[in-house]
């Protein structure tokens, strides 16, 4: 393969990654809901109760079965609120809230996204994308939606120091 063909392919790849000469079209972010945010579930709360068929033990198997001991359930931490009624949360929890709101957007990548929360009273958030996790247009759309999400979440959450 000649060097000219390799160079043309390399230029085409770089151009497609950086968006070429095109500018990102301004996209209006989707409307936000007005309810308090919910923390995305990691599946720990989705434990279902065992069915009656699974828990019933036949009389002849009862002598072989080991007694089931209930594991203590960890009590959720008490939610601290400010005088304004906002929840006082650490930066990681607020980042999870922001990421949960962003995941509601169309075409949001499942992996390769990081949200960093910084600041004090008027905290802010920054979103970064891993290479090839999304395209330029979608990343621009998510970055444009981020200030609205942060503004909404500031009404419900305060950064814990």
N, C-alpha and C positions, 0 to 999 in steps of 0.2 A: 504494500500500500504506500502511495507516495505521501510526502510530507504535506502537500497542499490538501489532500483529502483528509488527513488527520487533523490539520489545522481548521478546516472548514467544519468538521464534526465537533471539535472542541469549542469553536466559537458558537456553533448552534446550541450546544449543551449549556454553555454559560449564559447565552442569550435567553434560553427558555427558563433557566433557574432565576435569573435576575429580572425577568419580565420583558426583556428586549427594550425597544424604544417606547413601548406602551406605558402609559401612566395608569395607575389603578383608578377605576371609575369610582366616584364617591357613592357609597352604598348606605342607605339609611338603615340604622340598626333596628332589629325587630322591637315591637312594643314590649315593655316589661310589665309583669304582673305586679299588683299592688299588695300582695300578701307578704308576711314575713318569710324569709328564706328558710329552706330546710337543708340540713346537713346531708350530703350524699351518703347513702347507706353502703357499708362495706360488706353487708351480708350477715353480720353478727346478730342483727335484730330479726332476721328472717328465719329463725329457728321455729319449726312447726312442732306442735304437740304430737306425740306418737299416737297412731290410730289404735282403736280398741282391739283390732285383730292382732296387731303387733304386740300389744301388751298382755293379751290373754295367754295364760300358760295352762297347758293341760295338767290335770292332777298328777299323772304319772311322771311328767317332766318337772314338777315342782321340786322334787327332792334333788334333782341334778342342777337346777338353776341356782346361780349365785344371787344373793340379795342385791338389789339395785340401790346404790347409795346416791343420793342427790348431791350434786356438786353445788357449793355455795355460789349464788349469783352475785356478781360484783355490782354494787349499788352505783348508779350514775352519780357523777360529781355534782355537787350543788351548783346551780347556775347563779353566778354573781351578776347583779345588775347595778347600774349607776343610778344616780338620782333622777336622771332623765328617763329611766326605764329601759335603757339600752343594755344588751348583754355585754359583759366584760369578757372578751375572748383572747386567747393567745394568737400570735400571727399565723401559726399553722392552721388553726381552726378557721380563721377568716379566709385564708388561702383556699381551704377546702370548700367554703361557702361560695367563693368567687368561681372556683373551678366547676362546682355543681351548677351554678347559673349559666356558665359558658357552655357546659355540656348539653344544655337544652337547645342550643342553636343548631341549625341544620349544617351538616357536613363537618361537625367539630371532630377532630381526630381523637381516637381512643387512647393513643399513647404519644409520647414525645412532646408533651406540653408541661411547662412549669410556670407556676404563679408565685410571685414573691410579693409579700406584703411588707411595707416599710412606712416609717413616719411615727407620729405620736398622736396628737389629738385629731388632726385631719389626716388619717392614714391614707395611703394610696396603694395601688397594686400595679405590678409589672408582669407582662406575659412574655414568655420566650418559647420558641419552637425549636425542636431538634431538626437537623437537616432531613429533608424529604418526609416530614411528618404531615405537611399540608402544602398547598400551593400558595403563591404570592397573593392572589386575589382573596382567597379565604383568610389568610393570615391578616391581611389589611382589614377585612370585614370584622374579624374577631377583635382586633386592636381598636377599631372604632366603636365597638359595642362595650368595651371594657370600662370607659369612664361612666357610662350610664349605670352599669351594674354596680360599680363602686359607690356612686352617688346614692343608689337605692339601699345598698347594704350599710352605708354609714348611718342611716336612720335607725337601724336595728342593732348594730354591733359597734363596740368601742374596743380599741386595741389595748390589750393588757400589757403592762410594762413590768 
